[in-house]
Amino acid sequence: MSVPKRPSEPLHRHVRSPRALTLGALAAAAVVAATALIWGGPAAGERKATPAGTAEERPGGPGAERPTGSASPGTASTDVYAHTRAGMLSPAVKEHRERIYVPNSDSDTVSVIDPEKMKVVDTFAVGDLPHHVTPSHDLETLYVNNTQGNSLTPIDPETGKRDDPIPVDDPYNLYFTPDGRSAIVVAERLQRLDFRDPETWKVRKSVPAGCAGVDHMDFSADGRRAVASCEFDGTLLLIDVRKRKVLDELQLDHPGSKPVDVRLSPDGKLFYVADEVANGVWKVDADTFRVKGFFKTGRGTHGLYPSRDAKVMYATNRLAGTVSVIDLERRKVTDTWRIPGGGSPDMGGVSADGRTLWLSGRYHSEVYALDTDDGEVRARIPVGAGAHGMLVWPQPGRLSLGHTGNMR
């Protein structure tokens, strides 16, 4: 499949020629008990996004009745990031080395950064076109997603050793259901979501996305639903996780819209969706699966990362060379940090202590370390070409939902 070209920016995927550990029984049982979920819910028809404040969105208007395609939000007492506060590391990661794993899509390598030394301490080859590095649900293994290589490269986070690649079709991105029973391989080129056994990696069900560029996703507070972005169609998908089916599709109302990263608000009531053409972030109601608002951030808005206290979210604007700081209580941008001399902040994560925001420089072959107090760039570290979905590890949390460390 040919990849649609992006206006005024390089392609982030280039089609080129093709080229695990578990927790102990007691720990696994504890994780399963802690994440037991109730599933279910019917489907709904397609809807188009409408601007917030119209009759359809106001209380008492036509949109006031809860549609059957609800994304199942949390309650007033929900705090989905309660277990990801600074220093709240799981016993499963206590022996893991502090490292930043940077997949270099155009170099087919992974650069490994020691955050204390602020320099690359290892570089190794992986499969063709690596895009993200993803922690397993049980936090015991890290996976490099080799898209064109059709494989996952396992990494032992305690030793840094790699294992033999696991054959998997088109793993652009990787997620895990909240109960840990399924891995979801986001096969972007093949336009599908593959629900797989996370140990054998056999396909349990392949779900057609029905859209071009299915990329990123996040789960509702109760784990029943997920929202996925379709970058090249300008749409969002509502997915029933247990039934493994697409329930609904939401067309974003902006010319050429390209939604990318998706993250749930701390109270579970909103999905924030980065849009690299609309140059901002959509607020999608987790209950009604309708747009509740939009705010501008900067050109090429791409990644979304909550702070360790879950009070703000960092939005990366890779074409503007800036990071927008979003106040999650007031739901507005309160500050903008600029990369001195220009940059392309893309994807990454917050350090375990919450003091540093680590981001890849997609078009500059570098990694940025930003002070989370004021956005000052502490370091710019040279890495391979096409630095993309890098993982900061270890991170606080009881379990991983995938991507570059969506922890809960």
C-alpha positions as CSV (number, residue, x, y, z in Angstrom):
1,M,0.0,0.0,0.0
2,S,1.4,3.4,-0.9
3,V,1.5,5.8,2.0
4,P,-0.3,9.1,1.6
5,K,2.0,12.1,1.7
6,R,1.8,14.6,4.5
7,P,1.6,18.3,3.6
8,S,4.7,20.3,4.6
9,E,6.5,17.4,6.5
10,P,8.5,14.3,5.7
11,L,6.9,10.9,5.6
12,H,7.1,9.2,9.0
13,R,7.0,5.8,7.4
14,H,9.0,4.7,4.3
15,V,8.1,1.5,2.5
16,R,11.3,-0.3,1.9
17,S,12.3,-3.9,1.0
18,P,11.5,-6.4,3.8
19,R,14.4,-7.8,5.5
20,A,9.7,-13.5,26.8
21,L,9.6,-13.6,30.6
22,T,6.6,-13.9,33.0
23,L,5.9,-13.0,36.6
24,G,5.8,-15.6,39.3
25,A,2.5,-17.3,40.1
26,L,1.7,-15.1,43.1
27,A,2.6,-11.8,41.4
28,A,0.6,-12.8,38.3
29,A,-2.4,-13.6,40.4
30,A,-2.1,-10.3,42.2
31,V,-2.0,-8.4,38.9
32,V,-5.1,-10.3,37.6
33,A,-7.0,-9.7,40.8
34,A,-6.1,-6.0,40.8
35,T,-7.2,-5.5,37.2
36,A,-10.3,-7.7,37.0
37,L,-12.9,-5.9,34.8
38,I,-16.5,-6.1,33.8
39,W,-17.1,-6.2,30.1
40,G,-19.9,-5.7,27.7
41,G,-22.0,-3.1,25.8
42,P,-23.9,-2.9,22.5
43,A,-22.9,-1.2,19.2
44,A,-23.9,2.1,17.6
45,G,-23.9,3.7,14.2
46,E,-21.5,6.2,12.7
47,R,-21.5,9.8,13.8
48,K,-19.7,12.9,12.7
49,A,-17.8,15.1,15.1
50,T,-19.6,18.4,15.8
51,P,-18.1,21.6,17.5
52,A,-18.7,21.8,21.2
53,G,-21.5,24.1,22.3
54,T,-23.9,23.3,19.5
55,A,-27.4,22.1,20.2
56,E,-26.3,18.5,19.7
57,E,-23.7,18.9,22.5
58,R,-25.5,21.1,25.1
59,P,-27.3,19.5,28.0
60,G,-30.9,18.8,27.0
61,G,-30.1,18.9,23.3
62,P,-30.3,15.9,20.9
63,G,-26.9,14.7,22.1
64,A,-27.9,14.6,25.8
65,E,-29.1,11.0,25.6
66,R,-26.3,8.5,26.1
67,P,-25.8,6.6,22.8
68,T,-25.4,2.9,22.8
69,G,-21.8,3.2,21.5
70,S,-20.6,4.7,24.8
71,A,-16.9,4.5,25.5
72,S,-17.7,3.7,29.2
73,P,-16.0,6.5,31.2
74,G,-15.0,6.6,34.8
75,T,-16.8,8.3,37.7
76,A,-16.1,11.4,39.7
77,S,-13.8,9.4,42.0
78,T,-11.8,7.8,39.1
79,D,-8.1,8.4,38.9
80,V,-6.7,6.2,36.1
81,Y,-3.1,7.3,36.9
82,A,-3.3,6.8,40.6
83,H,-0.6,4.0,40.5
84,T,1.8,5.9,38.2
85,R,2.9,8.6,40.6
86,A,6.6,9.5,41.0
87,G,8.6,6.6,42.4
88,M,5.7,4.1,42.5
89,L,7.7,1.3,40.8
90,S,6.3,-2.2,40.7
91,P,8.4,-4.9,42.4
92,A,8.6,-6.5,38.9
93,V,10.9,-3.7,37.7
94,K,13.1,-3.2,40.8
95,E,16.1,-4.8,39.1
96,H,15.6,-3.2,35.8
97,R,18.3,-0.8,34.5
98,E,17.3,2.8,34.0
99,R,17.5,3.3,30.2
100,I,15.9,5.1,27.3
101,Y,15.3,2.8,24.3
102,V,15.1,4.8,21.0
103,P,13.9,3.0,17.8
104,N,15.6,4.6,14.8
105,S,13.1,4.0,12.0
106,D,15.5,5.0,9.2
107,S,18.5,3.3,10.6
108,D,16.9,0.0,11.6
109,T,18.6,0.2,15.0
110,V,17.8,1.0,18.6
111,S,19.9,3.5,20.6
112,V,20.1,2.9,24.3
113,I,20.7,6.0,26.5
114,D,21.9,5.9,30.1
115,P,19.8,8.8,31.6
116,E,22.4,9.4,34.4
117,K,25.3,9.8,32.0
118,M,23.1,11.5,29.4
119,K,24.7,9.6,26.6
120,V,24.2,6.6,24.3
121,V,25.8,3.5,25.8
122,D,24.6,0.9,23.3
123,T,23.3,0.6,19.7
124,F,22.0,-2.6,18.2
125,A,20.4,-3.7,14.9
126,V,16.8,-4.8,14.8
127,G,14.2,-5.6,12.1
128,D,13.3,-3.3,9.3
129,L,11.6,0.0,10.1
130,P,11.3,-0.1,14.0
131,H,8.7,2.4,15.2
132,H,8.0,1.9,18.9
133,V,9.4,0.1,22.0
134,T,6.7,-1.4,24.2
135,P,6.7,-2.8,27.7
136,S,4.8,-6.1,28.1
137,H,1.6,-6.1,30.3
138,D,3.5,-7.9,33.1
139,L,6.5,-5.4,32.8
140,E,9.0,-8.3,32.3
141,T,9.8,-7.8,28.6
142,L,10.3,-4.9,26.2
143,Y,9.4,-5.3,22.5
144,V,10.8,-3.4,19.6
145,N,8.0,-3.1,16.9
146,N,9.7,-3.8,13.6
147,T,7.0,-2.8,11.1
148,Q,8.4,-3.8,7.7
149,G,10.5,-6.5,9.4
150,N,7.2,-8.2,10.5
151,S,8.7,-9.0,13.9
152,L,9.0,-8.1,17.5
153,T,12.5,-8.0,19.1
154,P,12.3,-8.9,22.8
155,I,14.6,-7.2,25.2
156,D,15.3,-8.2,28.8
157,P,15.1,-4.9,30.7
158,E,17.3,-6.3,33.6
159,T,20.2,-7.3,31.4
160,G,19.6,-5.5,28.1
161,K,20.0,-8.7,26.2
162,R,17.9,-9.3,23.1
163,D,16.2,-12.6,22.2
164,D,15.3,-14.0,18.8
165,P,12.7,-12.0,16.8
166,I,9.1,-13.1,17.1
167,P,7.3,-13.3,13.7
168,V,4.4,-10.9,13.7
169,D,2.7,-9.3,10.7
170,D,3.1,-5.5,10.4
171,P,3.6,-4.5,14.1
172,Y,3.5,-0.7,13.7
173,N,2.3,-0.4,17.3
174,L,1.5,-2.8,20.2
175,Y,-1.0,-2.7,23.1
176,F,-2.3,-5.1,25.8
177,T,-5.9,-5.4,27.0
178,P,-6.2,-4.3,30.7
179,D,-6.7,-7.9,31.9
180,G,-3.5,-8.9,30.1
181,R,-5.2,-11.7,28.2
182,S,-4.6,-10.4,24.7
183,A,-2.0,-8.4,22.9
184,I,-3.3,-6.0,20.2
185,V,-0.9,-5.6,17.3
186,V,-1.8,-2.5,15.4
187,A,-1.1,-3.5,11.8
188,E,-1.3,-0.1,10.2
189,R,-0.3,-1.1,6.6
190,L,-2.7,-4.0,6.7
191,Q,-5.5,-1.8,8.2
192,R,-6.4,-4.1,11.0
193,L,-6.1,-4.8,14.7
194,D,-4.8,-8.3,15.5
195,F,-5.8,-9.7,18.9
196,R,-3.0,-12.2,19.7
197,D,-2.1,-14.5,22.6
198,P,0.7,-12.5,24.4
199,E,2.7,-15.7,25.1
200,T,2.4,-17.7,21.8
201,W,1.6,-14.6,19.6
202,K,-0.9,-16.7,17.7
203,V,-3.8,-14.6,16.2
204,R,-7.0,-15.1,18.1
205,K,-9.0,-12.6,16.0
206,S,-8.1,-10.2,13.3
207,V,-10.4,-7.1,13.3
208,P,-10.5,-5.0,10.1
209,A,-10.1,-1.4,11.0
210,G,-11.9,-0.2,7.8
211,C,-9.7,2.9,7.7
212,A,-6.2,4.0,6.5
213,G,-3.5,4.6,9.1
214,V,-4.9,3.0,12.2
215,D,-2.1,4.1,14.6
216,H,-2.6,4.7,18.3
217,M,-5.1,3.9,21.0
218,D,-6.0,4.0,24.7
219,F,-8.6,2.3,26.9
220,S,-11.5,3.5,28.8
221,A,-11.3,3.7,32.6
222,D,-13.2,0.4,33.0
223,G,-11.3,-1.3,30.2
224,R,-14.4,-2.2,28.3
225,R,-13.7,0.0,25.3
226,A,-10.8,1.5,23.4
227,V,-10.5,4.4,21.1
228,A,-8.1,4.2,18.1
229,S,-7.0,6.9,15.7
230,C,-7.0,6.5,11.9
231,E,-4.3,9.0,10.9
232,F,-4.9,9.0,7.1
233,D,-8.7,9.0,7.3
234,G,-9.2,11.6,10.0
235,T,-11.4,9.3,12.0
236,L,-11.5,7.6,15.4
237,L,-12.7,4.1,16.1
238,L,-14.6,2.9,19.1
239,I,-13.7,-0.7,19.9
240,D,-15.4,-3.3,22.1
241,V,-12.4,-4.9,23.7
242,R,-14.1,-8.1,24.9
243,K,-16.1,-8.8,21.7
244,R,-13.2,-7.7,19.6
245,K,-15.1,-5.6,17.2
246,V,-15.4,-2.0,16.0
247,L,-18.6,-0.4,17.4
248,D,-18.5,3.1,16.0
249,E,-16.6,5.5,13.8
250,L,-16.2,9.3,14.5
251,Q,-15.2,11.6,11.7
252,L,-13.2,14.6,12.9
253,D,-14.5,17.9,11.5
254,H,-11.4,19.5,10.2
255,P,-10.1,19.5,6.6
256,G,-7.3,16.9,6.2
257,S,-7.4,16.0,9.9
258,K,-4.7,13.5,11.0
259,P,-5.3,12.2,14.5
260,V,-2.4,10.4,16.1
261,D,-1.8,9.8,19.8
262,V,-4.8,9.1,22.1
263,R,-4.7,9.4,25.9
264,L,-7.4,9.2,28.6
265,S,-7.9,12.0,31.1
266,P,-7.2,11.2,34.7
267,D,-10.9,11.1,35.6
268,G,-11.7,8.8,32.7
269,K,-14.2,11.3,31.2
270,L,-12.3,12.4,28.1
271,F,-10.1,11.0,25.5
272,Y,-7.5,13.5,24.3
273,V,-6.5,13.1,20.7
274,A,-3.5,14.8,19.1
275,D,-4.1,16.0,15.6
276,E,-1.0,16.9,13.5
277,V,-2.9,18.8,10.8
278,A,-5.5,20.6,12.9
279,N,-2.4,21.5,15.1
280,G,-4.1,20.8,18.4
281,V,-5.9,18.4,20.6
282,W,-9.5,17.1,20.4
283,K,-11.5,16.4,23.6
284,V,-13.7,13.4,23.0
285,D,-16.4,12.6,25.5
286,A,-15.7,9.0,26.8
287,D,-19.4,8.5,27.5
288,T,-21.0,9.7,24.3
289,F,-18.0,9.3,21.9
290,R,-18.6,12.8,20.6
291,V,-16.3,15.8,20.4
292,K,-16.6,18.1,23.4
293,G,-14.1,20.7,22.3
294,F,-10.7,21.4,20.7
295,F,-7.7,23.6,21.6
296,K,-4.8,24.7,19.6
297,T,-1.3,23.6,20.6
298,G,1.3,23.9,17.8
299,R,2.1,22.7,14.3
300,G,2.3,19.0,14.0
301,T,0.8,17.9,17.3
302,H,1.8,14.3,17.7
303,G,2.4,12.8,21.2
304,L,0.6,13.1,24.5
305,Y,2.2,12.3,27.9
306,P,0.7,12.9,31.4
307,S,2.9,14.3,34.2
308,R,3.6,12.1,37.2
309,D,1.1,14.0,39.4
310,A,-1.4,13.8,36.5
311,K,-2.0,17.5,36.8
312,V,-0.8,18.4,33.3
313,M,-0.3,16.6,30.0
314,Y,2.5,17.4,27.6
315,A,1.7,17.6,23.9
316,T,4.6,17.4,21.4
317,N,4.4,19.7,18.4
318,R,7.0,18.2,16.1
319,L,6.7,20.7,13.2
320,A,6.7,23.7,15.5
321,G,9.6,22.4,17.6
322,T,7.6,23.0,20.8
323,V,5.9,21.3,23.7
324,S,2.5,22.5,24.9
325,V,1.7,22.1,28.6
326,I,-2.0,21.3,29.1
327,D,-3.7,21.9,32.5
328,L,-5.9,18.8,33.0
329,E,-8.2,20.4,35.5
330,R,-8.8,23.6,33.5
331,R,-8.4,21.7,30.2
332,K,-6.4,24.4,28.5
333,V,-2.9,25.1,27.4
334,T,-1.0,27.1,30.1
335,D,2.5,27.1,28.7
336,T,4.6,26.4,25.6
337,W,8.2,25.2,25.7
338,R,10.4,25.7,22.7
339,I,13.4,23.6,21.6
340,P,16.2,26.2,21.3
341,G,17.5,26.4,17.7
342,G,14.6,24.3,16.4
343,G,13.8,20.6,16.8
344,S,11.2,18.0,16.1
345,P,9.9,16.6,19.5
346,D,7.9,13.5,18.7
347,M,7.4,10.7,21.2
348,G,8.8,9.6,24.6
349,G,7.8,9.7,28.2
350,V,8.3,11.1,31.7
351,S,11.1,9.8,34.0
352,A,10.1,7.7,37.0
353,D,10.8,10.6,39.3
354,G,8.8,13.0,37.2
355,R,11.6,15.5,36.8
356,T,12.5,14.9,33.1
357,L,10.4,14.7,29.9
358,W,12.3,12.6,27.4
359,L,11.4,13.1,23.7
360,S,12.8,11.8,20.4
361,G,13.7,14.4,17.8
362,R,12.1,12.7,14.8
363,Y,13.8,14.7,12.0
364,H,16.9,15.7,13.8
365,S,18.4,12.3,14.8
366,E,18.5,13.3,18.5
367,V,16.8,12.9,21.9
368,Y,15.8,15.8,24.1
369,A,15.7,15.8,27.9
370,L,13.5,18.6,29.2
371,D,13.1,19.8,32.8
372,T,9.5,19.4,33.7
373,D,9.6,22.5,35.9
374,D,10.3,25.0,33.2
375,G,10.9,23.1,29.9
376,E,14.6,23.9,29.9
377,V,16.5,21.5,27.6
378,R,19.0,19.7,29.8
379,A,20.5,17.6,27.0
380,R,20.4,16.9,23.3
381,I,21.7,13.5,22.6
382,P,22.6,12.3,19.1
383,V,21.0,9.0,18.1
384,G,20.2,7.2,14.8
385,A,18.1,8.5,11.9
386,G,14.3,8.6,12.3
387,A,14.1,8.5,16.1
388,H,10.5,7.7,16.9
389,G,8.5,5.9,19.6
390,M,11.1,5.7,22.4
391,L,10.6,4.1,25.8
392,V,11.6,5.6,29.1
393,W,12.2,2.6,31.4
394,P,11.3,1.7,34.1
395,Q,8.1,3.6,34.7
396,P,5.7,3.7,37.7
397,G,2.6,1.5,37.4
398,R,1.2,-1.9,38.1
399,L,0.8,-2.9,34.4
400,S,1.4,-1.8,30.9
401,L,-1.3,-1.2,28.3
402,G,1.4,-0.9,25.7
403,H,2.6,1.8,23.2
404,T,5.6,3.6,24.7
405,G,4.5,3.0,28.3
406,N,0.7,3.7,28.8
407,M,0.8,2.6,32.4
408,R,-2.0,2.1,34.9
